[in-house]
Amino acid sequence: MTTAHAQEEPEVVEDVFDGLATGVEVEGDGGADGSIVRPWDPALIRVSTNQFSLRNILDMIDEGSLELAPDFQRGQVWKTEQKSRLVESVLLQIPLPAFYFAEDSQGKFRVVDGLQRLSTLHAFARKRGEGFRLKGLEYLDENEKTFTDLPLQWQRRIYNTQLVVNVIDPTTPSDVMYDIFKRINTGGTPLNAQEIRHCMSRARSRDTLKTMTSMSEFNTATNGIGGHIRMNDREMALRFAAFWLLGMDAYMERPAMDLFLERATELLDNAKELPDSRINDLYEAFRSAMSNAHLVFGEHTFRKWPEGVTGRNPINRALFEIWSIALAPYTPEDLERRRTAIVAAARDRMTHDIEYLDAITASTSDRRRVEYRFQAAAEDAKAGA
């Protein structure tokens, strides 16, 4: 342990989205800039370019052959004026940037880039009573109108609009597809890593993570972070699932957090490799981990809490992964007896151990830092035994 008596406590920075604090600490991942760092064979990247009418695409959405990532909340942050000006651009016949779809082996498509634009156009043209009225148009005198209020020629113009769509072939490996996704997702506010995984995943993993983050134990431990607008809650649940199902050795084989979480997502989606009984075991372990963590740390659960600090910091994802895994196996009775000793050990480490502070603050995906912080939490969880 490297002591930090003379060191100034590193500043805790809370992530902000759309001007609002998210309740989660910014994670310093050490240069995770989204660039492709593995030497892919260019032959593995297969993308074809097609043209679809907007009517055709909206029909595909309605029939379920084009998925708009159900339960994805980010699209709701677009203001009505932003949505209206997208519709106005279509009416003015201004070409929209190309869309990217990923095709799966069953011939179904998922939106890789353009999710917010398609969600907006679908809401306006197809949801009718649940849609929105145009507002703040700059060039057309159609404010306060819904799709059905528009003249028929305007409705036809929307439906006949031709969209350029780049389709990623299903034979493209998922990790290559993920890197393509990171490179091209530029529209609106760029998606973060978990939002990308959500858009690329199937219903089984999405439902699993939703169930985990809807648990009362999770929301008690995290002060109600379930339903997080940037899906930080889903990422935290996925991190637990990844380390609980795959283990530290699997991470050390390919020490990159994105790759590790992609692998865990694929596992959750594979009913043959991960049967429902194992999912139920995961739920029980997660429920125990959340209730145990809150039992020990109370309102400071998964947050930096060095000695001398009384205020509550935002949630730290690295602390979430290590303490949820470390505390999951214990009984509440055992932890209740040793709670004071565990808290003292954890706070002492957060105050004096520079290596530990680095491991939960910066370059958090580095193999040595991941290994060190997990070992540290496992040791501190035994305090008072």
Buried (B, 14 or more C-beta within 10 A) or exposed (E): EEEBEEEEBBEBEEBEBEEEEBBBBBBBBEEBEBEBEEEBEEEEBBBEEEEBBBBBBBBBBEEEEBBBBEEBBBBEBBEEEBBBBBBBBBBEEEEBEEBBBBBEEEEBBBBBBBBBBBBBBBBBBBEEEEBBBBBEBEEBEBEEBBBEEBEEEBBEBBBEBEBEBBBBEBEBEBBBBBBBBBEBBEBBBEBBBBBBBBBBBBEBBBBBBBBBBEBEBBBBBBBEBBBBBBBBBBBBBBBBBBBBBBEBEBBEEEBBBBBBBBBBBBBBBEEEEBEEEBBEEBBEBBBBBBBBBBBBBEEBBBBBBBEEBEEBBBBBBBBBBBBBBBBBEBEEEEBEEBBEBBBBBBBBBBBBBBBBBBBBBBBBBBBEBBBBBBBBBBEBBEBBE
